[in-house]
Amino acid sequence: MGEPRIVEISDFNAPELDIYARLTENQLVNRASPSDGLFIAESPLVIGRALDAGCQPVSFLMEAKHVAGKGRALLDRCGDVPVFAAEEEVLCALTGFHLTRGMLCAMKRPPALAPEEACRNARRVAVLENVMNPTNLGAIFRSAAALGIEAVLLTEAGSDPLYRRALRVSMGNVFLVPWAYLPQDRPWTEFLRERGFKTAAMALREDSLDVADPRLKKEKRLAVVLGTEGDGLAPATIAACDYTVRIPMYHGVDSLNVAAASAVAFYALVQRE
């Protein structure tokens, strides 16, 4: 494995920096050619977890002091990839760079996992219906990894787990929990039932079960279904699920943010040995 190629930079107009300075998240995804899709990982922790998961680096952008400092161990794992380095005041020309702990890495998107594979051996999975906010998505993945959810299944209309903000908020836990997009050619509740899952829709309704109801925890395979910010789950989704489940509220609070609700539900519903 060769040494990294250090390239000192002073101008973000260089075309090789388009990945960091000018391309949008949707352009990086490259839906027209998924095999050429990219994502941006930021901070040594997130970059390290992406490398651990087998993601292939394309280039780095970092403060010059980190080349021989806290970035050295990561660079030693990446062969002769180009490393664009500059002083902090130069890098601050890139919007938001000061939030990255001094380091970004462009990486190739890993091949998409089939939903059948993602949940093959799982007993507890999360289903995210149209969760749009990358911050919420990242927080849900962090809770899923910490609290024993074994797979995350998403609808296509939601945010991308590999968006830069989602990755950062998840602390790289997106790479620790298998995830996949649900099939679109039929109701996804059918897909889950065929695999022995009961579905639990998180919704505040009078006929909902308390999240602590012991019947839920006794289910061998359970999918915890969470909906989009604001509107929550679609009525048709709630009707199609086996259970409707609520988190009890006090002091007149009407609901929790979807990320906070996910943490409560995951803790309550995961089977611990």
Order of alpha helices (4+ residues) and beta strands (2+ residues): beta-alpha-alpha-beta-alpha-beta-alpha-alpha-beta-alpha-beta-alpha-beta-alpha-beta-alpha-beta-alpha-beta-beta-alpha-beta-alpha-beta-alpha
